[in-house]
Amino acid sequence: MRASNIVFRAALALGMVVAGFAVAHADTASVERGRYLATAGDCASCHTARNGAPYAGGRVVGTPFGGIPTPNITFDRAKGIGAWTKDEFYLAMHEGVSRDGTLLYPAFPFTSYTRMTRADVDAVYDFLATVPKVSRRNDEPQLSWPYSMRSLMGAWRLLYFDKGEYAPDPSKSAQWNRGAYLVQGPGHCNDCHTARNSLGATVSSPRLAGGLIPVQDWYAPDLSTRKGGGLANFRQQDIVDLLKTGRSSRGTAFGPMAEVVQMSTQYLADDDLAAIATYLQSLPPRPAPDQGNDIDASASMARGQKIYADSCADCHGVSGDGVAGVYPPLDANSSVAEPVGVNAIRIVLSGGFAPVTAGNRRPYSMPPFAQKLSDQEVADVTTYIRRSWGNNAPPVQIDDVRKYRSTPTY
């Protein structure tokens, strides 16, 4: 009996060790999954102030209604989310409600994160629990009245918030569904790549049709690759290359998208990048954009052609075809020909800076011309670029150049 008891105890102990190993292994897997999803969601970019500790908050998200500082999401119990349960964290991600019942502002993209599965949200929680804790008090939003009244968020949510996890489309492939999930959920791409109404809500139809990013004043292009879309004629590999390295045969990431590539998409698995491309390639065609043909831009085009020949052609080519892998093409470039012209104006004024990535360690950058060119000259050369070769976008007005010359560079 004593020997049998020893054997039983040994077997029980061994079982407990094996079970403990399995739990530890599962926790490690969940942490790594959460790290990957937090990277896909670019969480560190928003929740890390300049020169601040990772995920400790403090970066101000600019909105037309005022600035909203991001909160500390390290696991400090007093000033972070260390006292939060997984259920409370899921409630914030899925419904935009804090643990004390406070309705969160949609500068936090819970309108997209609601599509994430419970398992994925729990994994992000597990990852954040491993981030070094930081005792940093959260700053209060600086919103103008009446937008500072959180009680109004209840009405806003009734009008514009459609909660619910992503439901796979059985008529589509597994790759398409994975891409749709990443774009609609953790990637929250629609939060930038769509227009917003006067109350800050994204326009639901069509999705990903492009829009001006409030306050930052960059235009996030339409992501359809079909006729009339902002990525018309992009191949799958072009999309993968752009997200992986920050450059492709069709163009280069810049402005806010450069940060997204540098901090987020370059670290995604190739299979996931291909899935995202597959989903984007399925977006429907768009209506033909307004080409501004009712405006006589002939004089501006003539002046702009000379400026382009003197200042731009050496790098981008006489025909705007660029140099492969070095200088992006301007011909049929969706960033150049986007509807409002802000991207072209701002790059001419402030320069173009591609992200540093593992696949593009020493990117070429474009110098700023703000000190060299007048407002009229910037309007002329951007008009020429936007209406030459394969481009046929509306001309640029001098008042737009004046406006964006004073816009801060983000």
Salt bridges, closest charged atoms under 4 A:
GLU32 OE2 - ARG35 NH2 3.03
ASP87 OD1 - ARG118 NH2 2.62
GLU88 OE1 - ARG99 NE 3.17
GLU95 OE2 - LYS163 NZ 3.47
ASP120 OD1 - ARG33 NH2 2.48
ASP122 OD1 - ARG118 NE 2.91
ASP126 OD1 - LYS86 NZ 2.97
ASP139 OD2 - ARG136 NH2 2.81
ASP162 OD2 - ARG115 NH2 3.81
ASP191 OD2 - ARG196 NH2 3.56
ASP222 OD2 - ARG286 NE 2.85
ASP238 OD1 - ARG235 NH2 2.89
GLU259 OE2 - ARG59 NH1 2.96
ASP270 OD1 - LYS244 NZ 3.42
ASP272 OD1 - ARG178 NE 2.90
ASP310 OD2 - LYS306 NZ 3.06
ASP375 OD2 - ARG402 NE 3.83
ASP375 OD1 - ARG405 NE 2.59
ASP380 OD2 - ARG303 NE 2.67
ASP399 OD1 - ARG402 NH1 2.70
